[in-house]
Amino acid sequence: MSLEYQNAVKDLAFKYGPENLVVMLGFLDMDLIEIQAITMTDGDPSGVGSLSGVALRLKVYHILEPEIKSQIPQDVYQEQIGLMAITAGPEKIAKISELLQQLRTTR
Amino acid sequence: MKPVIKNYAYTMYHVPNLVRYGSKPMREIEKNPELYPKIHELLRSYFEAVSYPPNQVFIGNIKPDDLRAIPRPWFKNPAGAFRSGKFGEIFSEDEFLGLLKIADVHDYELIWLEKTFTAHVKNVLNENPILQETDLQKIGEGKSIQEIKEKLEKGENFSLPLLYENILVGCFNRSKDVHAQEDEALSPHHLMEGLVAKASGALALKHLIRREGIGPEEIDFILSCSEEAIGDRYNRGGGSLAKAMGEMCGCQNATGSDIKSFCVGPVYAIVFAASLVKAGVVKNVAVVGGGCLAKLGMKFQGHLASGMPIIEDTLASFAFLIAGDDKKSPIIRLDAIGKNNIKNAAKPESVTRAVVLEPLQKLGKKITDIDKYAVQLENPEITEPSKTGDVPRKNYDTIAALAVMNGEITPADMPAFREKHGMPGFSPTQGHVPAAVPYVGHAVEAMENGEIKNAMFVARGSFFLGRMTQLEDGMSFIIEKNPKRKEVKNV
């Protein structure tokens, strides 16, 4: 996760309190999803950015997760996210959901 | 008059010693000079670069689809090492330094090459039929190594060393005229970027003219879609590579200008060229894209980390001839140009709809009616180690998903759709070069062979990079087999 984004996330967390923030991911690369989610939960695993050793324990969600989808009007979701959902396919969505759910509950 | 793609040419230049002047390596080496020997160790030989399968696809010796049969990593599975291809050729670094000298306007003396090296370069280039005697004369006699070393002593702000096989063979200078001395837009590095684009684009243009069998004076108009902004401090992007390239190729009856739009530039240029022809403004338009020095070694850190060769060691360029209907070449459908309007902002889904689906709807066609989609064709072997992923694959996933949404295929058909309508990425990551157009030559051949009847070229660009807007850009055009083409039967 870029140093710039780490700084921005850290600033926001200090300003509003980590418990008042959720993170919404919107890309499909599994490696990136994992590394970003870990960075915002446990801190920067590469030890380079400003979140190194800073475990913000932010709640990280992906836009394709069912609990997010259910909160968005269906037509809007279909128009904006429909294509991404088809691209990902149900198996990948389940995988993303499982990974993030684990990070949200066990940390 | 319906515009057609009448001819095409593709050229490459293996320039390992110029990788240090790519934007990313240059910045990182400045911070940590110990990086340079590490990078140098992982650079490839000319033979390795020529036999690299994606490069053989680029110059037309291997079909894009046939790349699938060659196991990855491709750098460990060389193809035949043919420097000449059906579409052009791959220059070695000594040849390219000679070409740079040919591109250097005499009064400016931007590049000095050492005497013995100059003689060597002349010898090598003398055997290449693409260059004329008048080209070779421009190489001159060269300078002594002492003169070059003295020039370099003034520092990087005035002169940069040029190496061949890691040995000093010349230098790249600030222009010697008085106005250039304090102009930050005319620093040796900026001028090197410009001259690299000019020289590499001009060679592609020379190949185009040769392939078409016309005289250079028959070209009326040149559009450069090279990435470099040519200009001085008062107008950093105001200059023209198009005319500079045309001058170098003897296109005495042509004028032209530069088109830029990040990675979408070549698609804009082809659409503009086709429009000029259709409107009857001019007859023969050359669209030329020169190579991009700044992008060399752009993702070298990923390659370094995975211990693989630094495969962004090659510049690439292309040229297309757009002309009126000749009853055989593929037609560019100007009535179905895909454009991403400002209202679509940066929403990736809206961009794909706008540039893929909307033009097809205008023609009453479905997504599956297009035989081949050329998208951003970055070679995945370059991008994957730096976590950028397989760019063409992502694009094909999105187009396949659009076909699902459109009710044309089911989700289970998506992999087969990718295979049939897509292709593996094979283009060097040279900014504008991967913008769908590396497939033009292959598409024309596939139409001639009856393998496809149409193709769509889709390019995407990120305008946020220039910090003036956050808009995402995209544009597409469709080419179709010429209905007037008479089939020649093999006897």
HADDOCK unambig.tbl for C-alpha pairs under 7 A between the chains (distance, minus, plus):
assign (segid A and resid 80 and name CA) (segid B and resid 349 and name CA) 6.85 0.50 0.50
assign (segid A and resid 83 and name CA) (segid B and resid 349 and name CA) 6.52 0.50 0.50
assign (segid A and resid 83 and name CA) (segid B and resid 398 and name CA) 6.79 0.50 0.50
assign (segid A and resid 83 and name CA) (segid B and resid 401 and name CA) 5.72 0.50 0.50
assign (segid A and resid 83 and name CA) (segid B and resid 402 and name CA) 6.29 0.50 0.50
assign (segid A and resid 86 and name CA) (segid B and resid 401 and name CA) 5.41 0.50 0.50
assign (segid A and resid 87 and name CA) (segid B and resid 397 and name CA) 5.68 0.50 0.50
assign (segid A and resid 87 and name CA) (segid B and resid 398 and name CA) 5.96 0.50 0.50
assign (segid A and resid 87 and name CA) (segid B and resid 401 and name CA) 5.29 0.50 0.50
